[in-house]
Amino acid sequence: MTDPLELPPAETIQAEPEQPSLALHIKPWMILTVALVAIAGLAAVSAWTLVHDPSEGERAAVLETWKSVGLAAFFYFLGSSAGSRNKDQM
């Protein structure tokens, strides 16, 4: 076995050209459109449920669903704004 200090110097390694990224390049307006369609669909199902003589349990389920959507939106906003604030301080 040879001593590592006696090895010849390494050849210069040429950097390979960068390959194009395989990212999907999803535009922000696409995300917004999908979110708005989903909320409109939920609103349509909720309205249909409430119009067709719902029971008390169905009304409570619709109300709880909208509470959950509202809380999720609030905490998403809270988390994203806190994350961007921490990124700015670094």
Gaussian input, Z-matrix of N, CA and C with variables (Angstrom, degrees):
# hf/3-21g

backbone

0 1
 N
 C     1     B1
 C     2     B2     1     A1
 N     3     B3     2     A2     1     D1
 C     4     B4     3     A3     2     D2
 C     5     B5     4     A4     3     D3
 N     6     B6     5     A5     4     D4
 C     7     B7     6     A6     5     D5
 C     8     B8     7     A7     6     D6
 N     9     B9     8     A8     7     D7
 C    10    B10     9     A9     8     D8
 C    11    B11    10    A10     9     D9
 N    12    B12    11    A11    10    D10
 C    13    B13    12    A12    11    D11
 C    14    B14    13    A13    12    D12
 N    15    B15    14    A14    13    D13
 C    16    B16    15    A15    14    D14
 C    17    B17    16    A16    15    D15
 N    18    B18    17    A17    16    D16
 C    19    B19    18    A18    17    D17
 C    20    B20    19    A19    18    D18
 N    21    B21    20    A20    19    D19
 C    22    B22    21    A21    20    D20
 C    23    B23    22    A22    21    D21
 N    24    B24    23    A23    22    D22
 C    25    B25    24    A24    23    D23
 C    26    B26    25    A25    24    D24
 N    27    B27    26    A26    25    D25
 C    28    B28    27    A27    26    D26
 C    29    B29    28    A28    27    D27
 N    30    B30    29    A29    28    D28
 C    31    B31    30    A30    29    D29
 C    32    B32    31    A31    30    D30
 N    33    B33    32    A32    31    D31
 C    34    B34    33    A33    32    D32
 C    35    B35    34    A34    33    D33
 N    36    B36    35    A35    34    D34
 C    37    B37    36    A36    35    D35
 C    38    B38    37    A37    36    D36
 N    39    B39    38    A38    37    D37
 C    40    B40    39    A39    38    D38
 C    41    B41    40    A40    39    D39
 N    42    B42    41    A41    40    D40
 C    43    B43    42    A42    41    D41
 C    44    B44    43    A43    42    D42
 N    45    B45    44    A44    43    D43
 C    46    B46    45    A45    44    D44
 C    47    B47    46    A46    45    D45
 N    48    B48    47    A47    46    D46
 C    49    B49    48    A48    47    D47
 C    50    B50    49    A49    48    D48
 N    51    B51    50    A50    49    D49
 C    52    B52    51    A51    50    D50
 C    53    B53    52    A52    51    D51
 N    54    B54    53    A53    52    D52
 C    55    B55    54    A54    53    D53
 C    56    B56    55    A55    54    D54
 N    57    B57    56    A56    55    D55
 C    58    B58    57    A57    56    D56
 C    59    B59    58    A58    57    D57
 N    60    B60    59    A59    58    D58
 C    61    B61    60    A60    59    D59
 C    62    B62    61    A61    60    D60
 N    63    B63    62    A62    61    D61
 C    64    B64    63    A63    62    D62
 C    65    B65    64    A64    63    D63
 N    66    B66    65    A65    64    D64
 C    67    B67    66    A66    65    D65
 C    68    B68    67    A67    66    D66
 N    69    B69    68    A68    67    D67
 C    70    B70    69    A69    68    D68
 C    71    B71    70    A70    69    D69
 N    72    B72    71    A71    70    D70
 C    73    B73    72    A72    71    D71
 C    74    B74    73    A73    72    D72
 N    75    B75    74    A74    73    D73
 C    76    B76    75    A75    74    D74
 C    77    B77    76    A76    75    D75
 N    78    B78    77    A77    76    D76
 C    79    B79    78    A78    77    D77
 C    80    B80    79    A79    78    D78
 N    81    B81    80    A80    79    D79
 C    82    B82    81    A81    80    D80
 C    83    B83    82    A82    81    D81
 N    84    B84    83    A83    82    D82
 C    85    B85    84    A84    83    D83
 C    86    B86    85    A85    84    D84
 N    87    B87    86    A86    85    D85
 C    88    B88    87    A87    86    D86
 C    89    B89    88    A88    87    D87
 N    90    B90    89    A89    88    D88
 C    91    B91    90    A90    89    D89
 C    92    B92    91    A91    90    D90
 N    93    B93    92    A92    91    D91
 C    94    B94    93    A93    92    D92
 C    95    B95    94    A94    93    D93
 N    96    B96    95    A95    94    D94
 C    97    B97    96    A96    95    D95
 C    98    B98    97    A97    96    D96
 N    99    B99    98    A98    97    D97
 C   100   B100    99    A99    98    D98
 C   101   B101   100   A100    99    D99
 N   102   B102   101   A101   100   D100
 C   103   B103   102   A102   101   D101
 C   104   B104   103   A103   102   D102
 N   105   B105   104   A104   103   D103
 C   106   B106   105   A105   104   D104
 C   107   B107   106   A106   105   D105
 N   108   B108   107   A107   106   D106
 C   109   B109   108   A108   107   D107
 C   110   B110   109   A109   108   D108
 N   111   B111   110   A110   109   D109
 C   112   B112   111   A111   110   D110
 C   113   B113   112   A112   111   D111
 N   114   B114   113   A113   112   D112
 C   115   B115   114   A114   113   D113
 C   116   B116   115   A115   114   D114
 N   117   B117   116   A116   115   D115
 C   118   B118   117   A117   116   D116
 C   119   B119   118   A118   117   D117
 N   120   B120   119   A119   118   D118
 C   121   B121   120   A120   119   D119
 C   122   B122   121   A121   120   D120
 N   123   B123   122   A122   121   D121
 C   124   B124   123   A123   122   D122
 C   125   B125   124   A124   123   D123
 N   126   B126   125   A125   124   D124
 C   127   B127   126   A126   125   D125
 C   128   B128   127   A127   126   D126
 N   129   B129   128   A128   127   D127
 C   130   B130   129   A129   128   D128
 C   131   B131   130   A130   129   D129
 N   132   B132   131   A131   130   D130
 C   133   B133   132   A132   131   D131
 C   134   B134   133   A133   132   D132
 N   135   B135   134   A134   133   D133
 C   136   B136   135   A135   134   D134
 C   137   B137   136   A136   135   D135
 N   138   B138   137   A137   136   D136
 C   139   B139   138   A138   137   D137
 C   140   B140   139   A139   138   D138
 N   141   B141   140   A140   139   D139
 C   142   B142   141   A141   140   D140
 C   143   B143   142   A142   141   D141
 N   144   B144   143   A143   142   D142
 C   145   B145   144   A144   143   D143
 C   146   B146   145   A145   144   D144
 N   147   B147   146   A146   145   D145
 C   148   B148   147   A147   146   D146
 C   149   B149   148   A148   147   D147
 N   150   B150   149   A149   148   D148
 C   151   B151   150   A150   149   D149
 C   152   B152   151   A151   150   D150
 N   153   B153   152   A152   151   D151
 C   154   B154   153   A153   152   D152
 C   155   B155   154   A154   153   D153
 N   156   B156   155   A155   154   D154
 C   157   B157   156   A156   155   D155
 C   158   B158   157   A157   156   D156
 N   159   B159   158   A158   157   D157
 C   160   B160   159   A159   158   D158
 C   161   B161   160   A160   159   D159
 N   162   B162   161   A161   160   D160
 C   163   B163   162   A162   161   D161
 C   164   B164   163   A163   162   D162
 N   165   B165   164   A164   163   D163
 C   166   B166   165   A165   164   D164
 C   167   B167   166   A166   165   D165
 N   168   B168   167   A167   166   D166
 C   169   B169   168   A168   167   D167
 C   170   B170   169   A169   168   D168
 N   171   B171   170   A170   169   D169
 C   172   B172   171   A171   170   D170
 C   173   B173   172   A172   171   D171
 N   174   B174   173   A173   172   D172
 C   175   B175   174   A174   173   D173
 C   176   B176   175   A175   174   D174
 N   177   B177   176   A176   175   D175
 C   178   B178   177   A177   176   D176
 C   179   B179   178   A178   177   D177
 N   180   B180   179   A179   178   D178
 C   181   B181   180   A180   179   D179
 C   182   B182   181   A181   180   D180
 N   183   B183   182   A182   181   D181
 C   184   B184   183   A183   182   D182
 C   185   B185   184   A184   183   D183
 N   186   B186   185   A185   184   D184
 C   187   B187   186   A186   185   D185
 C   188   B188   187   A187   186   D186
 N   189   B189   188   A188   187   D187
 C   190   B190   189   A189   188   D188
 C   191   B191   190   A190   189   D189
 N   192   B192   191   A191   190   D190
 C   193   B193   192   A192   191   D191
 C   194   B194   193   A193   192   D192
 N   195   B195   194   A194   193   D193
 C   196   B196   195   A195   194   D194
 C   197   B197   196   A196   195   D195
 N   198   B198   197   A197   196   D196
 C   199   B199   198   A198   197   D197
 C   200   B200   199   A199   198   D198
 N   201   B201   200   A200   199   D199
 C   202   B202   201   A201   200   D200
 C   203   B203   202   A202   201   D201
 N   204   B204   203   A203   202   D202
 C   205   B205   204   A204   203   D203
 C   206   B206   205   A205   204   D204
 N   207   B207   206   A206   205   D205
 C   208   B208   207   A207   206   D206
 C   209   B209   208   A208   207   D207
 N   210   B210   209   A209   208   D208
 C   211   B211   210   A210   209   D209
 C   212   B212   211   A211   210   D210
 N   213   B213   212   A212   211   D211
 C   214   B214   213   A213   212   D212
 C   215   B215   214   A214   213   D213
 N   216   B216   215   A215   214   D214
 C   217   B217   216   A216   215   D215
 C   218   B218   217   A217   216   D216
 N   219   B219   218   A218   217   D217
 C   220   B220   219   A219   218   D218
 C   221   B221   220   A220   219   D219
 N   222   B222   221   A221   220   D220
 C   223   B223   222   A222   221   D221
 C   224   B224   223   A223   222   D222
 N   225   B225   224   A224   223   D223
 C   226   B226   225   A225   224   D224
 C   227   B227   226   A226   225   D225
 N   228   B228   227   A227   226   D226
 C   229   B229   228   A228   227   D227
 C   230   B230   229   A229   228   D228
 N   231   B231   230   A230   229   D229
 C   232   B232   231   A231   230   D230
 C   233   B233   232   A232   231   D231
 N   234   B234   233   A233   232   D232
 C   235   B235   234   A234   233   D233
 C   236   B236   235   A235   234   D234
 N   237   B237   236   A236   235   D235
 C   238   B238   237   A237   236   D236
 C   239   B239   238   A238   237   D237
 N   240   B240   239   A239   238   D238
 C   241   B241   240   A240   239   D239
 C   242   B242   241   A241   240   D240
 N   243   B243   242   A242   241   D241
 C   244   B244   243   A243   242   D242
 C   245   B245   244   A244   243   D243
 N   246   B246   245   A245   244   D244
 C   247   B247   246   A246   245   D245
 C   248   B248   247   A247   246   D246
 N   249   B249   248   A248   247   D247
 C   250   B250   249   A249   248   D248
 C   251   B251   250   A250   249   D249
 N   252   B252   251   A251   250   D250
 C   253   B253   252   A252   251   D251
 C   254   B254   253   A253   252   D252
 N   255   B255   254   A254   253   D253
 C   256   B256   255   A255   254   D254
 C   257   B257   256   A256   255   D255
 N   258   B258   257   A257   256   D256
 C   259   B259   258   A258   257   D257
 C   260   B260   259   A259   258   D258
 N   261   B261   260   A260   259   D259
 C   262   B262   261   A261   260   D260
 C   263   B263   262   A262   261   D261
 N   264   B264   263   A263   262   D262
 C   265   B265   264   A264   263   D263
 C   266   B266   265   A265   264   D264
 N   267   B267   266   A266   265   D265
 C   268   B268   267   A267   266   D266
 C   269   B269   268   A268   267   D267

   B1=1.4448
   B2=1.5224
   B3=1.2886
   B4=1.4620
   B5=1.5131
   B6=1.2828
   B7=1.4558
   B8=1.5331
   B9=1.3409
   B10=1.4702
   B11=1.5238
   B12=1.3014
   B13=1.4621
   B14=1.5262
   B15=1.3122
   B16=1.4513
   B17=1.5208
   B18=1.3395
   B19=1.4594
   B20=1.5227
   B21=1.3394
   B22=1.4643
   B23=1.5316
   B24=1.3260
   B25=1.4772
   B26=1.5230
   B27=1.3198
   B28=1.4632
   B29=1.5132
   B30=1.3138
   B31=1.4579
   B32=1.5281
   B33=1.3231
   B34=1.4488
   B35=1.5209
   B36=1.3135
   B37=1.4649
   B38=1.5194
   B39=1.3126
   B40=1.4608
   B41=1.5301
   B42=1.3160
   B43=1.4637
   B44=1.5219
   B45=1.3172
   B46=1.4554
   B47=1.5189
   B48=1.3279
   B49=1.4690
   B50=1.5219
   B51=1.3207
   B52=1.4627
   B53=1.5181
   B54=1.3115
   B55=1.4539
   B56=1.5317
   B57=1.3167
   B58=1.4669
   B59=1.5216
   B60=1.3129
   B61=1.4520
   B62=1.5313
   B63=1.3169
   B64=1.4579
   B65=1.5241
   B66=1.3305
   B67=1.4603
   B68=1.5281
   B69=1.3169
   B70=1.4593
   B71=1.5268
   B72=1.3040
   B73=1.4698
   B74=1.5256
   B75=1.3077
   B76=1.4596
   B77=1.5230
   B78=1.2920
   B79=1.4594
   B80=1.5345
   B81=1.3368
   B82=1.4717
   B83=1.5262
   B84=1.3170
   B85=1.4656
   B86=1.5258
   B87=1.3422
   B88=1.4650
   B89=1.5293
   B90=1.3244
   B91=1.4632
   B92=1.5246
   B93=1.3159
   B94=1.4642
   B95=1.5240
   B96=1.3246
   B97=1.4592
   B98=1.5231
   B99=1.3189
   B100=1.4686
   B101=1.5289
   B102=1.3402
   B103=1.4647
   B104=1.5314
   B105=1.3320
   B106=1.4679
   B107=1.5279
   B108=1.3259
   B109=1.4677
   B110=1.5337
   B111=1.3354
   B112=1.4624
   B113=1.5222
   B114=1.3179
   B115=1.4731
   B116=1.5240
   B117=1.3389
   B118=1.4682
   B119=1.5298
   B120=1.3177
   B121=1.4588
   B122=1.5172
   B123=1.3152
   B124=1.4637
   B125=1.5264
   B126=1.3295
   B127=1.4627
   B128=1.5311
   B129=1.3256
   B130=1.4693
   B131=1.5258
   B132=1.3164
   B133=1.4673
   B134=1.5274
   B135=1.3225
   B136=1.4661
   B137=1.5194
   B138=1.3376
   B139=1.4649
   B140=1.5240
   B141=1.3264
   B142=1.4629
   B143=1.5278
   B144=1.3327
   B145=1.4654
   B146=1.5201
   B147=1.3299
   B148=1.4607
   B149=1.5262
   B150=1.3166
   B151=1.4622
   B152=1.5287
   B153=1.3222
   B154=1.4558
   B155=1.5317
   B156=1.3311
   B157=1.4604
   B158=1.5323
   B159=1.3251
   B160=1.4658
   B161=1.5269
   B162=1.3087
   B163=1.4607
   B164=1.5349
   B165=1.3153
   B166=1.4669
   B167=1.5265
   B168=1.3223
   B169=1.4655
   B170=1.5204
   B171=1.3431
   B172=1.4650
   B173=1.5317
   B174=1.3295
   B175=1.4734
   B176=1.5245
   B177=1.3110
   B178=1.4603
   B179=1.5195
   B180=1.3209
   B181=1.4670
   B182=1.5225
   B183=1.3329
   B184=1.4658
   B185=1.5280
   B186=1.3219
   B187=1.4620
   B188=1.5275
   B189=1.3194
   B190=1.4618
   B191=1.5297
   B192=1.3242
   B193=1.4615
   B194=1.5170
   B195=1.3226
   B196=1.4633
   B197=1.5281
   B198=1.3341
   B199=1.4681
   B200=1.5229
   B201=1.3329
   B202=1.4599
   B203=1.5219
   B204=1.3161
   B205=1.4686
   B206=1.5275
   B207=1.3263
   B208=1.4654
   B209=1.5153
   B210=1.3260
   B211=1.4654
   B212=1.5237
   B213=1.3206
   B214=1.4652
   B215=1.5262
   B216=1.3283
   B217=1.4621
   B218=1.5262
   B219=1.3316
   B220=1.4638
   B221=1.5273
   B222=1.3219
   B223=1.4577
   B224=1.5296
   B225=1.3270
   B226=1.4649
   B227=1.5220
   B228=1.3387
   B229=1.4570
   B230=1.5233
   B231=1.3164
   B232=1.4594
   B233=1.5290
   B234=1.3060
   B235=1.4611
   B236=1.5090
   B237=1.3247
   B238=1.4587
   B239=1.5238
   B240=1.3237
   B241=1.4595
   B242=1.5344
   B243=1.3118
   B244=1.4672
   B245=1.5262
   B246=1.3222
   B247=1.4541
   B248=1.5068
   B249=1.3213
   B250=1.4593
   B251=1.5348
   B252=1.3219
   B253=1.4567
   B254=1.5232
   B255=1.3385
   B256=1.4619
   B257=1.5097
   B258=1.3193
   B259=1.4608
   B260=1.5272
   B261=1.3471
   B262=1.4707
   B263=1.5276
   B264=1.3352
   B265=1.4521
   B266=1.5151
   B267=1.3103
   B268=1.4716
   B269=1.5078
   A1=107.71
   A2=116.23
   A3=119.97
   A4=110.30
   A5=113.79
   A6=120.89
   A7=108.96
   A8=119.74
   A9=120.32
   A10=112.74
   A11=117.71
   A12=118.68
   A13=111.63
   A14=118.18
   A15=121.19
   A16=113.27
   A17=118.08
   A18=120.35
   A19=109.92
   A20=117.16
   A21=119.35
   A22=109.84
   A23=118.13
   A24=120.28
   A25=110.39
   A26=114.77
   A27=120.79
   A28=110.08
   A29=115.52
   A30=119.93
   A31=108.87
   A32=114.67
   A33=119.94
   A34=108.92
   A35=115.94
   A36=121.11
   A37=108.09
   A38=115.61
   A39=121.13
   A40=108.94
   A41=116.03
   A42=120.51
   A43=108.94
   A44=114.75
   A45=119.40
   A46=109.17
   A47=116.62
   A48=118.05
   A49=110.01
   A50=116.20
   A51=120.68
   A52=110.47
   A53=114.42
   A54=120.72
   A55=108.32
   A56=117.29
   A57=118.50
   A58=110.47
   A59=115.66
   A60=121.76
   A61=109.94
   A62=115.40
   A63=120.51
   A64=111.53
   A65=117.84
   A66=121.56
   A67=109.79
   A68=116.16
   A69=120.81
   A70=113.41
   A71=117.68
   A72=122.73
   A73=111.00
   A74=114.96
   A75=120.22
   A76=107.88
   A77=115.75
   A78=121.72
   A79=109.55
   A80=117.36
   A81=120.14
   A82=113.23
   A83=118.26
   A84=119.69
   A85=111.20
   A86=117.27
   A87=119.76
   A88=110.65
   A89=115.65
   A90=120.72
   A91=109.89
   A92=116.09
   A93=120.61
   A94=110.94
   A95=117.41
   A96=121.11
   A97=111.29
   A98=116.98
   A99=120.43
   A100=110.25
   A101=116.72
   A102=120.04
   A103=111.09
   A104=116.87
   A105=119.94
   A106=111.43
   A107=117.64
   A108=120.52
   A109=110.14
   A110=116.40
   A111=119.80
   A112=111.13
   A113=117.49
   A114=120.78
   A115=110.42
   A116=117.13
   A117=119.97
   A118=110.54
   A119=117.18
   A120=120.58
   A121=111.82
   A122=116.58
   A123=120.54
   A124=110.46
   A125=116.73
   A126=120.41
   A127=110.73
   A128=116.56
   A129=120.09
   A130=110.67
   A131=117.58
   A132=120.54
   A133=110.50
   A134=116.49
   A135=119.74
   A136=110.92
   A137=116.75
   A138=119.92
   A139=111.25
   A140=116.93
   A141=120.25
   A142=110.40
   A143=116.12
   A144=120.36
   A145=110.94
   A146=116.77
   A147=120.03
   A148=112.60
   A149=118.34
   A150=121.14
   A151=111.50
   A152=117.59
   A153=121.26
   A154=112.22
   A155=116.37
   A156=124.31
   A157=112.90
   A158=116.60
   A159=119.45
   A160=112.11
   A161=114.28
   A162=119.22
   A163=107.84
   A164=115.80
   A165=119.49
   A166=111.17
   A167=116.20
   A168=119.78
   A169=112.54
   A170=116.60
   A171=120.16
   A172=110.93
   A173=116.17
   A174=119.13
   A175=110.94
   A176=116.50
   A177=120.11
   A178=111.20
   A179=117.58
   A180=120.73
   A181=110.87
   A182=116.80
   A183=120.22
   A184=109.87
   A185=116.88
   A186=120.70
   A187=111.37
   A188=117.74
   A189=121.29
   A190=111.48
   A191=117.38
   A192=120.68
   A193=110.37
   A194=116.95
   A195=119.69
   A196=111.95
   A197=117.22
   A198=119.58
   A199=110.14
   A200=116.51
   A201=120.53
   A202=111.50
   A203=117.36
   A204=121.04
   A205=109.80
   A206=116.23
   A207=119.67
   A208=112.76
   A209=117.04
   A210=120.31
   A211=111.94
   A212=116.87
   A213=120.10
   A214=110.58
   A215=117.01
   A216=120.34
   A217=110.68
   A218=116.67
   A219=120.23
   A220=111.56
   A221=117.07
   A222=119.34
   A223=111.88
   A224=118.08
   A225=119.73
   A226=109.39
   A227=117.12
   A228=121.06
   A229=110.80
   A230=116.44
   A231=120.66
   A232=110.90
   A233=117.42
   A234=120.85
   A235=113.11
   A236=117.50
   A237=119.29
   A238=111.11
   A239=118.27
   A240=119.14
   A241=110.40
   A242=117.60
   A243=119.78
   A244=110.53
   A245=117.47
   A246=120.82
   A247=111.79
   A248=118.14
   A249=119.82
   A250=110.21
   A251=117.58
   A252=119.95
   A253=110.39
   A254=117.44
   A255=120.53
   A256=111.90
   A257=117.82
   A258=121.29
   A259=110.38
   A260=116.72
   A261=120.90
   A262=111.13
   A263=118.78
   A264=121.19
   A265=112.55
   A266=117.94
   A267=120.52
   A268=111.65
   D1=140.77
   D2=-177.56
   D3=-92.43
   D4=154.58
   D5=178.11
   D6=-73.24
   D7=131.48
   D8=-177.78
   D9=-61.43
   D10=-24.08
   D11=-179.81
   D12=-75.63
   D13=-15.01
   D14=-179.05
   D15=-95.53
   D16=2.70
   D17=-179.69
   D18=-71.42
   D19=148.54
   D20=177.59
   D21=-66.70
   D22=155.86
   D23=179.69
   D24=-62.55
   D25=145.66
   D26=-178.89
   D27=-67.41
   D28=146.34
   D29=177.86
   D30=-71.89
   D31=154.95
   D32=178.40
   D33=-68.76
   D34=128.85
   D35=-178.79
   D36=-95.17
   D37=124.43
   D38=177.70
   D39=-83.19
   D40=135.43
   D41=177.92
   D42=-73.08
   D43=136.14
   D44=177.48
   D45=-77.39
   D46=147.43
   D47=177.13
   D48=-62.36
   D49=145.54
   D50=-177.75
   D51=-67.19
   D52=136.12
   D53=177.29
   D54=-83.45
   D55=147.70
   D56=177.65
   D57=-62.44
   D58=144.13
   D59=-178.98
   D60=-68.82
   D61=143.92
   D62=178.10
   D63=-95.31
   D64=16.97
   D65=179.50
   D66=-64.68
   D67=155.45
   D68=-175.91
   D69=-79.11
   D70=-20.34
   D71=-178.76
   D72=56.65
   D73=56.04
   D74=177.88
   D75=-79.40
   D76=127.08
   D77=-178.57
   D78=-80.72
   D79=148.92
   D80=179.15
   D81=-59.55
   D82=-34.55
   D83=-179.60
   D84=-67.52
   D85=-26.86
   D86=176.91
   D87=-68.26
   D88=-41.74
   D89=178.74
   D90=-64.68
   D91=-43.65
   D92=178.68
   D93=-61.74
   D94=-41.20
   D95=-179.90
   D96=-63.09
   D97=-45.07
   D98=179.69
   D99=-63.74
   D100=-41.62
   D101=179.46
   D102=-63.87
   D103=-42.30
   D104=-179.98
   D105=-67.00
   D106=-37.92
   D107=177.10
   D108=-64.21
   D109=-41.09
   D110=179.11
   D111=-64.45
   D112=-42.81
   D113=179.21
   D114=-67.00
   D115=-39.44
   D116=177.63
   D117=-64.43
   D118=-38.35
   D119=177.19
   D120=-64.58
   D121=-43.14
   D122=177.12
   D123=-63.02
   D124=-40.31
   D125=178.68
   D126=-64.52
   D127=-39.57
   D128=-179.92
   D129=-66.47
   D130=-43.98
   D131=178.74
   D132=-65.31
   D133=-39.91
   D134=178.52
   D135=-64.16
   D136=-44.50
   D137=179.21
   D138=-63.40
   D139=-42.13
   D140=179.18
   D141=-62.16
   D142=-41.05
   D143=179.69
   D144=-64.33
   D145=-42.69
   D146=-177.46
   D147=-73.73
   D148=-27.69
   D149=-179.31
   D150=-75.93
   D151=-32.70
   D152=-174.13
   D153=-91.95
   D154=54.10
   D155=172.19
   D156=47.53
   D157=69.42
   D158=-177.61
   D159=-77.18
   D160=156.73
   D161=173.22
   D162=-81.28
   D163=173.67
   D164=179.13
   D165=-63.44
   D166=-36.05
   D167=178.54
   D168=-64.96
   D169=-39.40
   D170=178.36
   D171=-67.09
   D172=-40.66
   D173=177.43
   D174=-62.61
   D175=-41.65
   D176=178.81
   D177=-65.66
   D178=-37.59
   D179=178.94
   D180=-65.27
   D181=-41.46
   D182=178.40
   D183=-64.50
   D184=-44.20
   D185=179.08
   D186=-61.77
   D187=-44.41
   D188=179.67
   D189=-65.71
   D190=-34.93
   D191=177.78
   D192=-63.63
   D193=-45.18
   D194=179.72
   D195=-68.81
   D196=-32.74
   D197=173.90
   D198=-62.40
   D199=-42.49
   D200=-179.96
   D201=-64.98
   D202=-40.91
   D203=178.26
   D204=-63.41
   D205=-43.95
   D206=179.00
   D207=-63.23
   D208=-43.19
   D209=178.00
   D210=-65.24
   D211=-40.44
   D212=178.81
   D213=-62.82
   D214=-42.51
   D215=179.19
   D216=-64.50
   D217=-42.47
   D218=179.63
   D219=-62.89
   D220=-47.74
   D221=-177.51
   D222=-71.50
   D223=-29.13
   D224=173.53
   D225=-64.15
   D226=-45.56
   D227=178.22
   D228=-62.06
   D229=-44.14
   D230=-179.70
   D231=-62.64
   D232=-44.70
   D233=-179.60
   D234=-68.01
   D235=-39.70
   D236=-178.83
   D237=-71.49
   D238=-34.94
   D239=178.90
   D240=-72.83
   D241=-36.12
   D242=177.15
   D243=-69.01
   D244=-36.60
   D245=178.37
   D246=-66.41
   D247=-39.42
   D248=179.87
   D249=-72.24
   D250=-31.53
   D251=177.43
   D252=-66.02
   D253=-42.46
   D254=178.71
   D255=-66.55
   D256=-33.93
   D257=179.39
   D258=-67.10
   D259=-37.29
   D260=-178.67
   D261=-68.21
   D262=-27.97
   D263=-176.34
   D264=-82.29
   D265=-14.78
   D266=-178.24
   D267=-77.35

